[in-house]
Amino acid sequence: MTRTITISVALAALAATAQAQDGAAVNDGAPAPDCSARVNYNVNDTLPGYADPDGICHPFTATYSLVPDYYEGEDYYVEEFTDKRIRARWQECSQDDSCPDGALEAARGFTGSESQDTGTVDPEGRIDPEGDVDLADIRRPSYFGTEAYAEPIADAEDRTFTVEFTVPRDTYETEFAGLSGDIHLRGWYLAGDGVEGPEGETGRALVIMNNGGGGEITAIDQRGFEGFVYDPETGDFVRASASDGASEEPGMRTWRGFLADLNAAGFDVLVTDRRGNGISGGQHGYDTAEQGRDMFRELDQLSSGEGLRVLTPGGEEFEGMDAVEAIYPDGDPEALPIVLGGYSRGSYAVAWAMQQNFVEDCDHGTSPSTCTEPRGDERIKGAILYGPNPGGLGYRAAGHDMEEAALREEFHTAYRLDGDVLANLDAWPALQLIRGTWDYVEGMEGTFDAFGRAGPSKDIFVFHGPHGLGTQSPQAMALVGERMVAFARAAVNEGDGGEGFAMPSDMRELVLSAPPHWELTTPPQITRKD
């Protein structure tokens, strides 16, 4: 319930930002909006925008919190939102009555697990994530190839391994929930045919993908049900309270489509439900920094076999080094170049993993945080962030910084990205940012700021749509899949990730670069100029 309220507050804040600070929607130096237009799902309000030569207004998410007039530092969105600064502000705030109401209670809402959706429509595929699991009970790509679903991921059936990794419980579970022992992360490993290298040779390369918040890789997404309904009393498009009885998670077919695109292009693709979600174990689903470490644990087990169990496409089960050899019969897993990818909360896990690998490996489950040298895994070549928050806490809705500070200080959990991550994006070898123009998670200015801070190997792609996957234009999502493939191919070949990609010079150019495909509830509008 708290999580839903928090998102609702963020959406309300989104609509209000255009009126904040004398009507400014962006900071000084960014192009001022010159029009406004209504968007429907899931904002249902009028947003600022930029008009194209045909008079169509292209709306975008305004900046939630502008740099204050009194600020005298050099880099507001970094300096005021580092781990050290938000923790200090929380300590100061919690000592007096000025502390934001509800911050602690809101933080408490991120200390549980997500409800399991897989199996709520069809019991086939429903498991006990905390128990001993028969890997044959987990749905495979072929499940989604029936006439009812007809998903491209079904084409990967004959090269898909059902996988299970063993990882420790996180700090919240051991210190607050009194739990002990290991948990298991489960999902799929799609073997690829190889990716062409710069000299024309073909070699295997791996993309590790991470689902969004509550996302379950084996959940049903029925065609024709996008997860929203029209409310004739308000004129708003709102989230459906229940599905049509045939869908478990609207939007998952789109996410699986990206996996299919990458695999069809030759990439190996690994995806597991994140801890505390879906078919993976764990009672805590929100420590994205720990979920970042899980990717390194998975990579270690794909080499050593320790804690690894697989079910082959032919139905044979292997453990340990036998499992490794089943996936890599002719190759060395430690030689594979790797790209990390994630959607929404999964993109936070990816960003933490990149920070841990290239900048510093910090344990935010202690107070204060303790940091060590970066992991330095040279196999990791880049990151794909979809529906992301690379701008960190400063570009989120007001109050999220104190919620995050309370979460770290009181519950030893790191969920949202901070200014330390934003400050060090240039240390990543390559970065791709993908988002909807009215994605509520952060203002468009935050994403463009992050893009500007990244190194030369980078790409940014925007489309007309919200944060969720369910109502997106199929044509726009097809372009997203193509863009992911192009970027991943450039990254693993250590080429310039920006080669062939547009490099917008300002936010106006970025917003107007969105292709002419609009999400299902919002048509383009020729509207008034402001």
Buried (B, 14 or more C-beta within 10 A) or exposed (E): EBBEEBBEBBBEBBBBBBEBBEEBBBBEEBEEBEBBBBBBBBBBBBBBBBBBEEEBBBBBBBBBBBBEEEEEEEBBBBBBBBBEBBBEBBEEBBEEEEBBEBBBEBBBBBBBBBEBBBBBBEEEBBBEBBEEBEBEBBBBBBBBBEEEBEBBBBBBBEBBBBBBBBBBBBBBBBEBBEBEEEBBBBBBBBBBEBBBBEEEEEBBBBBBBBBBBBBBBBBBBBEEBBBBBEEEEEEBBBEBEEBEEBBBBBBBBBBBBBBBBBBBBBBBBBBBBBBBBBBBBBBBBBBBBBBBBBBBBBBBBBBBBEBBBBBBBEEEBBBBEBBBEBBBEEEEBEEBBBBBBBBBBBBBBBBBBBBBBBBBBBBBBEEEBEBEEBBEBEBBBBBBBBBBBBBBBBBBBBBBBBBBBBBBBBBBBBBBBBBBBBBBBBBBBBBBBBBBBBBBBBBBBBBBBBBEBBBEBBBBBBBBBBBBBBBBBEEBBBBBBEBBBBBBBBBBBBBBBBEEBEEBEEBBBBBBBBBEBBBBBBEBBEBEEB
